[in-house]
């Protein structure tokens, strides 16, 4: 990987997902705001770009163990996101909603922030359900058509939404909203740290919320930084 101050952080993580942990450690959003350069994020966070580049280069010298998502065919990546990450959101939401409702009832008096956390998560679950349905019914089927057209060297029929860039733009805006929502949830929960009087359900709920956020980061990264740019590039190639 050729690292310069101008390289976008989303591209860095797309090339080696292990580097995501470095950006997480520095509280840098690599998924929803992956289009920023190393220089930009370092200036905003007031630390040395040379040191950040050094951390990334040190990480890259370690043996590779993570999935090389960037090399995956578009249709395979779309299938993977849908079957792994969409399903995770659906199943985890069904577990977390009653847990959070119980916490509000039992611990809400001493920890009123739980009501806001539960409210934000309820909004997130509803918005993500709608978002994923639009991807599964509209965007992903077209991406699979793009992949098939490339494989068969055939023409692609122009979709009713004009260009793949249009639904992609909408999906990325949704991602930004959810990314900001989980920043708020993390702040409200003291970065998912259970208080001293937390029961087991309280601790499990915060751990699940933390896990949900981490999965969402990877989910959004795979779409914003890999699937969507590759789909846009392929559409332009097939229609040029």
N, C-alpha and C positions, 0 to 999 in steps of 0.2 A: 504494500500500500504506500503510495506516494503522499506523505503528509506535509501539508503546508498550512499556514495560518488562514488561507482562503478556503480551505476544504470544508464542505458542509458536514455538520456533525451527524446528520441523518445518513449521509453516504458512508461515513466511517463505520457506523453501527451496521449498516446494510452489508458491508464487506466483511465485518467480523463482529458478531453479536456479543462476544465477550467484552468488548469495549463499553457496552451499555452500563456495566457496573461502575466504571470510572465516572461516567456522566451522572449516574445516580448518586455516587458518593459526593459529588460537587453540587448536587441539586440542580442539574442542568436537564431541561426537558428535551430529550432527543427524539421523541415520537411526534407529538403535536407541533413542536417547533423545530423540527429537524432540518429546516432549510436555512439555519443560521450558520455562519462560519465560526471556526475556532476563535479567530480574532474577535468577533462580535461578542461571543458569550464570555470570553475572558475579560474583555473591557467592562461588560455589564456586571460581572461578578467580582471584579477587581482582583484577579490573580493572573499569574504569568502564563502566557500561551506556550512558552518554551517548556515550562514544567508540565503542563497538560500534555503536550506532544510527547514529552519524555515518558510519562505514565502510559500513554497509548502504545508507544514503541516497545516499552518493556513488556506490556501485556501480549503484544503480537509475537514476541520471541518464545512464549510458552507454547507447548504442544497444543495443536488444534483439537478440540473435542466437541465444539458446538456445531449445529447444523448449518450448512452453507445454503441458506434460504435463497440467496441471490441467484444461484445457479439453477434453481428449480424452474421447470416449465410453468407458464402462467396458469394453466388449468389445474395443475397439481397443487400449486400454492393456494389458489382459490378454494379448492376442495379441502385442503388442510385447515385453512382459516375457518371455514364453515363447520367442519366436523369436529375440530378441536376447540377453537376459541368461542365460536357461537354457542356450541353446546355447553361449554363451561359456564358462560354467562347465564344461560337459561337455568341450568341445574343449581348453580351457586345462589342465584337470586331467590329461588324457591326455599333454600335453606336459610339464608340470611334474613329474609323479611320477617318470619316469625320470631327468630332469635332477637332481632332488634326491637320488635314490638314487646317482647317479654322484658327486655332490659329497661325499656321506658317505664313499664308498669312497676317493676321491682326497684330499680335504681334511679328512676327519673327525678325523684325529689332531691336526692343528694347530688345528682349529676344531670342537671337540666340540659346540658349540651347533647345528651343522648337523643332528645326529641329532634334536634336539628340534624344530627347525623342520620337518624332513621328517615327523616323527611327527605334529605338529599339523596340517600340511597334509593328510596322509593321512586323518586323522579328519575334517577339514573337507570334503574331497572326497566321502567316504562319506556324511556327514550331509547335505550339500547335495543329493546325488543322491536320497536318500530324501525330503527336504523338497520338492524340485521335483516329484517324481513325485506326491506327495500333492496338491500344488497343481494339477497338470495333470489328475489323475483325479477330484478331489473339489471343491476350492474354485473354481478358475477356470471349470469348466463351470457351476456354480451362478451365478457372477457373470454369465456370459453369458446365462443364463436370466433373471436380474433385468433386464438391459439389454433383452432381447427383450420381456419383459412390459411394460416401460415404453413401448417403441416401439409395441407393438400394443395397448396399453391393456387387457391381459388379466391374469387372476389368476395368482399364482405358487403352485405346489404346495409345501407345507412340506417341507423336506428332512429326511432321516433324522437329521441332526445338530442338528436343532431350529432354530437360528438361525445366520446367517453369522458372528455374533460368536464362536461356539465354535471353528471351525477357524481364524479370524483370530487369536484369542488364542494358539492353539498355534503358528501360523506366526511370530507376533511374538516368542514365547519362543525359538524356534529362531534367529531373527535376532539376538536379544540374545546368545545363546551364540556365534554366529559372529563377531559384532562384537568380543566380548571375546577370542576366539581370535586374531583378526588384530592386536589391540593387542599381544598377547603375541609373535606372530611378528615384528611390527615392532620390538619391544624387543630380541628375541633377535638380530635382524639389524642392529642399530644403525640402525634406520629405513631398511633396505634399502641400506646403504652397503657396497660391496665392500671387503674388506681389501686391503692392498698386494700380497699374494701371490696375489690372485684371478686365475684364468684366465678366458678368454672365456665359458666355460660358466657359471662362478660369477657373472660380471657379468650375463649374460643371465637367469639364473635369478632373481636378486634383482630385476631390472627387471620380469620377468614377475610375480613375487609382488606387487610394488608395483602393477602394472597390475591384477592380480586384485583386490586390496583396493579400489582406486578404483572398479572396475566393481561390486563388491559393495556399496559405499556407495550408488551410484546405484540399483542394483537394490533394495536394502532401502528406500531413501527412496521410490521410486515405489510400493512396496507399503504401507509403514507410514503414510506421510503423505498419500498420494493415493488409491490403489486401495481399500484397506481402509476408510478413513472414508467414502468415497463409496458403497461397497457396503453398509455398515451403514445409512447414511442412506437409500439407495434402498429397502432391504428394509423399513425402518420406514414409509416413505411408501407402499409398495405393500400393506402389511398393516394399515395404520391404518384 
